[in-house]
Amino acid sequence: MTAFLKIDDCRTCHRSLPWEWVPSALLNGRQLTGTGVWRSQLSDGVCPDCWAELEERRRKEIRALAVRKDLIQLVGGEKPYREFTFDRYEVMTGNRMAYERARHFNAEAENLYLSGPCGVGKTHLAFAIARLGFEQALSVMIVPASQLSRRLRMKDPDKEQTAIDELVRANVLILDDLGSADTAFGRHMVQEILDRRDFSDRGGLVVTGKYLLDELAAKLGDDSIPSRVAGMCRCVEIRGEDYRLRQRNGQRGARTSALHHGPETLGV
């Protein structure tokens, strides 16, 4: 069989493609003898269209891995990346309003304060908002209140101001567990960040805390920060049991039940 009659089948789409003629190379306007060839249109047995699809798929996989890595770094680890999503949030009567506010949060126009005792899902919802903002290509920053002083203190004035400016300009800023660290410097930084975001008429602020605002004012001995939060944010209280204790008690109950019912319950 002569070369120009050869036909190859793509191993991906099984389309049949004839070999193609590659013209002779030119030198000073003249064809070089023996440089024209017939060649297969396939690369590693794959046609050009399928090859382009494979390359695009590889690029998407690389981008997805990079996004996953950045998101894990943003939320602080594999566990919050895996667990702190809206889909994994257990909606109940005491947290339904908070869930709805968080799920439909508009970072351009809204600010939100989520309060409630430990273990009711405040951080879960705040991180789910951060994740959604990240996926929408917004600038997102997450700062535990207890780490704010450590992030900003002992920097030279220019670097400190640059760090504060980044927090002020972030499209989505999560300030987690407000009131957990009570230092004069930390309160001053929180006040400046809140004031500047408020004066700039920025949305995208999500604050969590164990305290209702009047309780926070009593704890701080000053109502400046609670007053600013009240003026900026829609405040939603979450009620319910500590899910960590509930899970632990459930596991303990399951072990107790297994012991009472003997090996058959355990599937032995």
C-alpha positions as CSV (number, residue, x, y, z in Angstrom):
1,M,0.0,0.0,0.0
2,T,1.4,3.4,-0.9
3,A,1.8,6.1,1.9
4,F,-0.8,8.5,0.7
5,L,-3.5,5.8,1.0
6,K,-2.8,5.1,4.6
7,I,-5.7,5.8,7.1
8,D,-5.4,5.9,10.9
9,D,-8.1,5.6,13.5
10,C,-8.1,7.8,16.5
11,R,-7.9,5.6,19.6
12,T,-10.1,8.1,21.5
13,C,-13.0,9.0,19.1
14,H,-12.3,6.3,16.6
15,R,-12.5,8.7,13.7
16,S,-10.6,7.7,10.6
17,L,-8.1,10.2,9.2
18,P,-6.0,9.9,6.1
19,W,-2.4,10.7,6.2
20,E,-1.6,14.3,5.1
21,W,1.0,15.6,2.7
22,V,3.6,18.0,4.0
23,P,5.0,20.0,1.1
24,S,8.7,20.1,0.3
25,A,10.9,22.8,2.0
26,L,11.9,25.8,-0.1
27,L,15.3,27.2,-0.6
28,N,15.7,30.3,-2.6
29,G,12.3,29.7,-4.0
30,R,13.1,26.1,-5.1
31,Q,11.7,22.9,-3.6
32,L,14.3,20.7,-1.9
33,T,14.1,17.3,-3.3
34,G,13.1,14.6,-0.9
35,T,11.8,16.9,1.8
36,G,8.1,16.5,1.1
37,V,6.5,13.6,3.1
38,W,3.3,12.0,4.0
39,R,2.6,11.8,7.7
40,S,-0.1,10.7,10.1
41,Q,-2.4,13.3,11.5
42,L,-2.4,11.5,14.9
43,S,-0.2,12.2,17.9
44,D,0.3,9.2,20.1
45,G,-2.7,7.6,18.4
46,V,-4.9,10.7,19.0
47,C,-6.5,13.0,16.5
48,P,-5.9,16.8,16.7
49,D,-9.4,17.5,18.0
50,C,-9.2,14.9,20.8
51,W,-5.6,16.0,21.6
52,A,-6.9,19.6,22.0
53,E,-9.6,18.3,24.4
54,L,-7.0,16.3,26.4
55,E,-4.8,19.3,26.7
56,E,-7.6,21.5,27.9
57,R,-8.6,18.9,30.4
58,R,-5.0,18.8,31.7
59,R,-5.0,22.5,32.0
60,K,-8.2,22.5,34.0
61,E,-6.9,19.8,36.3
62,I,-3.7,21.8,36.9
63,R,-5.8,24.9,37.6
64,A,-8.1,23.0,39.9
65,L,-5.2,21.6,41.9
66,A,-3.8,25.1,42.3
67,V,-7.1,26.5,43.4
68,R,-7.5,23.7,45.9
69,K,-4.1,24.4,47.3
70,D,-4.8,28.1,47.7
71,L,-8.2,27.4,49.3
72,I,-6.7,25.0,51.8
73,Q,-4.1,27.6,52.7
74,L,-6.8,30.3,53.0
75,V,-9.1,28.3,55.4
76,G,-6.2,26.9,57.4
77,G,-6.0,23.2,56.5
78,E,-7.5,20.1,55.0
79,K,-10.3,19.7,57.6
80,P,-11.9,23.1,57.2
81,Y,-11.5,22.8,53.5
82,R,-13.3,19.4,53.6
83,E,-16.0,20.2,56.2
84,F,-16.8,23.9,56.2
85,T,-19.1,24.0,53.2
86,F,-22.8,24.9,52.9
87,D,-23.6,21.4,51.8
88,R,-22.2,19.9,55.0
89,Y,-23.9,22.3,57.3
90,E,-26.6,20.7,59.4
91,V,-29.6,23.0,59.2
92,M,-31.9,23.0,62.3
93,T,-34.5,25.3,63.8
94,G,-31.9,27.3,65.8
95,N,-29.6,28.0,62.9
96,R,-31.9,28.2,59.9
97,M,-32.0,32.0,59.8
98,A,-28.2,32.2,60.0
99,Y,-27.8,29.6,57.3
100,E,-30.1,31.4,54.9
101,R,-28.4,34.7,55.6
102,A,-25.0,33.2,55.0
103,R,-26.0,31.1,51.9
104,H,-27.4,34.2,50.2
105,F,-24.8,36.6,51.5
106,N,-24.1,39.5,49.1
107,A,-20.5,40.5,49.6
108,E,-20.9,43.8,47.7
109,A,-23.7,45.1,49.9
110,E,-24.0,43.2,53.1
111,N,-22.2,42.7,56.4
112,L,-23.0,39.9,58.9
113,Y,-22.5,39.3,62.6
114,L,-23.1,35.7,63.7
115,S,-23.3,35.2,67.5
116,G,-23.9,32.1,69.6
117,P,-22.2,29.7,72.0
118,C,-19.4,27.4,71.0
119,G,-20.1,24.6,68.6
120,V,-23.2,26.0,66.9
121,G,-21.6,26.5,63.5
122,K,-20.6,30.2,63.4
123,T,-17.1,29.6,62.0
124,H,-18.5,26.9,59.6
125,L,-20.9,29.4,58.0
126,A,-18.3,32.2,57.9
127,F,-15.7,29.9,56.2
128,A,-18.4,28.7,53.7
129,I,-19.0,32.4,52.8
130,A,-15.2,32.8,52.4
131,R,-15.0,29.8,50.2
132,L,-17.9,31.0,48.0
133,G,-16.2,34.4,47.6
134,F,-12.9,32.7,46.7
135,E,-14.6,30.6,44.1
136,Q,-16.1,33.9,42.7
137,A,-12.5,35.3,42.3
138,L,-13.0,37.8,45.1
139,S,-10.2,38.8,47.4
140,V,-10.8,37.0,50.7
141,M,-9.0,37.2,54.0
142,I,-9.7,35.2,57.2
143,V,-8.4,36.5,60.5
144,P,-9.1,34.9,63.9
145,A,-9.4,37.8,66.3
146,S,-7.0,36.1,68.6
147,Q,-4.3,36.3,65.9
148,L,-4.9,39.9,64.8
149,S,-2.4,41.5,67.3
150,R,0.2,38.9,66.4
151,R,-0.2,39.6,62.7
152,L,0.2,43.4,63.0
153,R,2.3,44.0,66.1
154,M,6.0,44.5,66.0
155,K,5.9,45.5,62.3
156,D,7.4,48.8,61.2
157,P,4.7,51.5,60.7
158,D,4.7,51.2,56.9
159,K,4.3,47.4,56.9
160,E,1.6,47.6,59.7
161,Q,-0.3,50.1,57.6
162,T,0.0,48.0,54.5
163,A,-1.4,44.9,56.4
164,I,-4.3,47.0,57.7
165,D,-5.0,48.4,54.3
166,E,-5.3,44.8,52.9
167,L,-7.8,43.9,55.5
168,V,-9.8,47.1,54.8
169,R,-9.8,46.5,51.0
170,A,-10.6,42.8,51.0
171,N,-13.8,42.0,49.2
172,V,-14.6,39.4,51.9
173,L,-13.1,39.7,55.4
174,I,-13.8,37.1,58.0
175,L,-13.1,38.3,61.5
176,D,-13.6,35.1,63.5
177,D,-14.3,34.9,67.3
178,L,-14.5,38.6,68.1
179,G,-13.9,39.1,71.8
180,S,-11.6,36.1,72.2
181,A,-8.5,38.2,72.5
182,D,-8.8,41.3,74.7
183,T,-5.8,43.5,74.4
184,A,-5.7,47.3,74.0
185,F,-3.7,46.9,70.8
186,G,-6.1,44.3,69.4
187,R,-9.1,46.4,70.1
188,H,-7.5,49.4,68.5
189,M,-6.8,47.4,65.3
190,V,-10.3,46.0,65.2
191,Q,-11.8,49.5,65.7
192,E,-9.7,50.9,62.9
193,I,-10.5,48.1,60.5
194,L,-14.2,48.4,61.2
195,D,-14.3,52.2,61.0
196,R,-12.5,52.3,57.7
197,R,-14.6,49.6,56.1
198,D,-17.7,51.4,57.4
199,F,-16.6,54.8,56.2
200,S,-15.8,53.3,52.8
201,D,-19.3,51.8,52.6
202,R,-17.9,48.4,52.1
203,G,-19.8,45.1,52.3
204,G,-18.3,41.7,52.6
205,L,-17.5,41.7,56.4
206,V,-18.5,38.6,58.4
207,V,-17.8,38.7,62.1
208,T,-18.4,35.8,64.5
209,G,-18.5,35.8,68.2
210,K,-19.7,34.1,71.3
211,Y,-21.4,37.2,72.7
212,L,-24.5,39.2,71.9
213,L,-23.4,42.8,71.4
214,D,-24.5,44.1,74.8
215,E,-22.6,41.2,76.3
216,L,-19.6,42.1,74.2
217,A,-19.7,45.7,75.4
218,A,-19.8,44.5,79.0
219,K,-16.8,42.2,78.4
220,L,-14.7,44.9,76.7
221,G,-15.8,47.6,79.1
222,D,-16.5,49.8,76.1
223,D,-19.3,49.9,73.5
224,S,-17.3,51.4,70.6
225,I,-16.7,48.1,68.8
226,P,-20.2,46.6,69.5
227,S,-21.8,49.9,68.4
228,R,-19.9,49.9,65.1
229,V,-20.8,46.2,64.5
230,A,-24.4,47.0,65.2
231,G,-24.4,49.8,62.7
232,M,-22.6,47.9,60.0
233,C,-23.9,44.3,60.2
234,R,-27.1,42.3,60.2
235,C,-26.9,40.5,63.5
236,V,-28.1,36.9,63.7
237,E,-28.0,34.7,66.8
238,I,-27.5,31.0,66.4
239,R,-28.9,28.7,69.1
240,G,-28.4,25.1,69.6
241,E,-26.2,22.4,71.2
242,D,-22.4,22.2,70.8
243,Y,-22.1,19.9,67.8
244,R,-18.8,18.6,69.0
245,L,-20.2,17.5,72.3
246,R,-23.3,16.1,70.5
247,Q,-21.1,14.0,68.3
248,R,-19.0,12.8,71.2
249,N,-22.1,11.9,73.2
250,G,-23.5,10.2,70.2
251,Q,-20.3,8.1,69.8
252,R,-20.3,7.3,73.5
253,G,-24.0,6.3,73.3
254,A,-23.3,4.0,70.3
255,R,-20.4,2.3,72.1
256,T,-22.6,1.8,75.2
257,S,-25.4,0.4,73.1
258,A,-23.0,-2.0,71.3
259,L,-21.7,-3.3,74.7
260,H,-25.3,-3.8,75.9
261,H,-26.4,-5.7,72.8
262,G,-23.4,-7.9,72.5
263,P,-21.3,-8.9,69.5
264,E,-24.1,-9.3,67.0
265,T,-24.8,-5.6,67.1
266,L,-21.2,-4.9,66.2
267,G,-21.4,-7.2,63.2
268,V,-18.9,-9.7,64.7
